[in-house]
Amino acid sequence: IERWLRTAAAEDTRAVLEAFDVQFGQLDALAVAGADDTFAALRAAQVDVLLVNDGADHEPRAYFDVADPTAVALAEDAMRSTTRVGRRCDVAIRSALLTGAGVRAVPRGNKLPDGLGALLRWPGRTNPT
């Protein structure tokens, strides 16, 4: 059973990465890569699946507001007085989960600058409503 579970997880990860490859770089892309674009999507609650490099060095810091899951930033000066600090990947994962997104750890060597990327719920940088 353990082997089947590992195989299923690997196939699911492969499918997510294939969807990312298809979407990234398209005109109305449903994918972003890198800390800046991923955090912008998290702030808009636009992330459907957060991609995080498995075992990547995520020591850079990011900032979050404990009361608002979409209040995340790479720079402290962009935040409110209730700001907390954490590892960038942890802040991204927290925001993703609290906004109903999935999280997928992916192996290194993918097209994820800064070890972060996302499949989006809708294209563009703002909420469609």
For each residue, the residues with C-beta under 8 A, 3 or more apart:
1: 4 5
2: 5 6
3: 6 7
4: 1 7 8
5: 1 2 8 9
6: 2 3 9 10
7: 3 4 10 11
8: 4 5 11 12
9: 5 6 12 13
10: 6 7 13 14
11: 7 8 14 15
12: 8 9 15 16 104
13: 9 10 16 17 104 105 106 107
14: 10 11 17 18
15: 11 12 18 19
16: 12 13 19 20 49 51 104 106 119
17: 13 14 20 21 51 106 110
18: 14 15 21 22
19: 15 16 22 23 31 119
20: 16 17 23 24 31 51 110 111 117 119
21: 17 18 24 111
22: 18 19 26
23: 19 20 26 29 30 31 119 120
24: 20 21 29 31 32 33 111 117
25: 29 31
26: 22 23 29 30 31
27:
28: 123 124
29: 23 24 25 26 32 120 123
30: 23 26 48 119 120 121 122 123
31: 19 20 23 24 25 26 117 118 119 120
32: 24 29 37 38 40 41 117 118 120
33: 24 37 38 111 112 113 116 117
34: 37 38 112 113 114 116 117
35: 38 39 60 62 74 88 113 114 116
36: 39 40 74
37: 32 33 34 40 41
38: 32 33 34 35 41 42 47 50 92 114 116 117 118
39: 35 36 42 43 62 72 73 74 92 116
40: 32 36 37 43 44 125
41: 32 37 38 44 46 47 118 120 125
42: 38 39 45 46 47 50 70 72 92 95 96 99 118
43: 39 40 70 71 72 73
44: 40 41 70 125 126 127
45: 42 69 70 99 100 121 127
46: 41 42 118 120 121 122 125 127
47: 38 41 42 50 95 96 99 101 118 119 120 121
48: 30 101 102 118 119 120 121
49: 16 101 102 103 104 118 119
50: 38 42 47 92 93 96 101 102 103 104 116 117 118
51: 16 17 20 104 106 110 112 116 117 118 119
52: 56 58 89 92 93 103 104 105 106 115 116
53: 56 58 105 106 107 108 110 112 115 116
54: 105 106 107 108
55: 108
56: 52 53 89 108 115
57: 115
58: 52 53 87 88 89 90 115
59: 87 88
60: 35 74 87 88 114
61: 85 86 87 88
62: 35 39 72 73 74 85 86 87 88 91 92
63: 72 73 74 75 76 78 79 83 84 85 86 91
64: 69 71 72 73 79 83 84 86 91 94 95
65: 68 71 72 79 80 82 83 84
66: 82 84
67: 71 82
68: 65 71
69: 45 64 72 94 95 98 99
70: 42 43 44 45 95 99
71: 43 64 65 67 68 79 80
72: 39 42 43 62 63 64 65 69 91 92 95
73: 39 43 62 63 64 76 78 79
74: 35 36 39 60 62 63 78 88
75: 63 78
76: 63 73 79 83 85
77:
78: 63 73 74 75
79: 63 64 65 71 73 76 83
80: 65 71 83
81:
82: 65 66 67
83: 63 64 65 76 79 80
84: 63 64 65 66
85: 61 62 63 76
86: 61 62 63 64 90 91 94
87: 58 59 60 61 62 90 91
88: 35 58 59 60 61 62 74 91 92 114 116
89: 52 56 58 92 93 115 116
90: 58 86 87 93 94
91: 62 63 64 72 86 87 88 94 95
92: 38 39 42 50 52 62 72 88 89 95 96 116
93: 50 52 89 90 96 97 103
94: 64 69 86 90 91 97 98
95: 42 47 64 69 70 72 91 92 98 99
96: 42 47 50 92 93 99 101 102 103 118
97: 93 94 100 101 103
98: 69 94 95
99: 42 45 47 69 70 95 96
100: 45 97
101: 47 48 49 50 96 97 118
102: 48 49 50 96
103: 49 50 52 93 96 97
104: 12 13 16 49 50 51 52
105: 13 52 53 54
106: 13 16 17 51 52 53 54 110 112
107: 13 53 54 110
108: 53 54 55 56
109:
110: 17 20 51 53 106 107 117
111: 20 21 24 33 117
112: 33 34 51 53 106 115 116 117
113: 33 34 35 116
114: 34 35 38 60 88
115: 52 53 56 57 58 89 112
116: 33 34 35 38 39 50 51 52 53 88 89 92 112 113
117: 20 24 31 32 33 34 38 50 51 110 111 112
118: 31 32 38 41 42 46 47 48 49 50 51 96 101
119: 16 19 20 23 30 31 47 48 49 51
120: 23 29 30 31 32 41 46 47 48 123
121: 30 45 46 47 48
122: 30 46 127 128
123: 28 29 30 120
124: 28 128
125: 40 41 44 46
126: 44
127: 44 45 46 122
128: 122 124
129:
